[in-house]
Amino acid sequence: MNWGHQLKELITLNWREKIISLVLAFLFWFMIKAQDARHVPTYSMPPPARMPVPSSPAPSQLTPVIPAPVQLPSQLEPMLSPPGAATTPPAKPGTAITGASGL
């Protein structure tokens, strides 16, 4: 067989399926293009805002007022036990460790 005959069979063999696939591909492309054109966001940066420069200092009613410091009581209760204090009960005399605890 020569290449001309192979090309003819390539086009004419299953020609209905090929036309349907081309039509579907065009329709999908058209639908995607329509959706893309509808939702095109504008990516322009807004112009920078100009802040007015105050020519005079802030009015007295706007100056911050720092409240008086809070008075703490002279005697505070400790929240933690002092260093060296035992947190576990003492062992009973005459007992030995029989097994390891942990992992």
Rosetta blueprint (number, residue, H / E / L):
1 M L
2 N L
3 W H
4 G H
5 H H
6 Q H
7 L H
8 K H
9 E H
10 L H
11 I H
12 T H
13 L L
14 N L
15 W H
16 R H
17 E H
18 K H
19 I H
20 I H
21 S H
22 L H
23 V H
24 L H
25 A H
26 F H
27 L H
28 F H
29 W H
30 F H
31 M H
32 I H
33 K H
34 A H
35 Q H
36 D H
37 A H
38 R H
39 H L
40 V L
41 P L
42 T L
43 Y L
44 S L
45 M L
46 P L
47 P L
48 P L
49 A L
50 R L
51 M L
52 P L
53 V L
54 P L
55 S L
56 S L
57 P L
58 A L
59 P L
60 S H
61 Q H
62 L H
63 T L
64 P L
65 V L
66 I L
67 P L
68 A L
69 P L
70 V L
71 Q L
72 L L
73 P L
74 S L
75 Q L
76 L L
77 E L
78 P L
79 M L
80 L L
81 S L
82 P L
83 P L
84 G L
85 A L
86 A L
87 T L
88 T L
89 P L
90 P L
91 A L
92 K L
93 P L
94 G L
95 T L
96 A L
97 I L
98 T L
99 G L
100 A L
101 S L
102 G L
103 L L
